[in-house]
Amino acid sequence: MARWAIAIHGGAGVDPNLPEHRQEEAKRVLARCLQVGVDALRSGAAALDVVEAVVRELESDPFFNSGRGSALTRLGTVEMEASIMDGRGRRCGAVSGVSTVKNPVSLARLVMDKSPHSYLAFDGAEQFARDQNLNR
């Protein structure tokens, strides 16, 4: 039997002023995201696929400061980043400054899997997303 572990987090620390009901909501979202990973691992999915699926789930929920719930820049725009790494193959992909991609982690995965690059930013990342049909 294969042994595995999965750990997720929803940010660095807890705001001591966050109301109890918001803390409970955060726990529910994290539990749902964790279950996505557990189900995928139990079904035999590859580790990279599981990582991407869990992060996509986090990015798709407006509760957390990623993807759909991103904090806005000073100008009121969204600039997201994501990275993904494959330790076994010593590969990585990363993007930053993206604003038109729903799930930046999937774009980072495509950078790793479908490009000669390990990192793309801003206009280059946005053009790559369009080339891969990954824009919202």
Helices and strands as residue ranges (DSSP letters): H 20-42, H 47-60, G 67-69, E 80-86, E 91-98, H 104-114, E 119-121, H 122-131
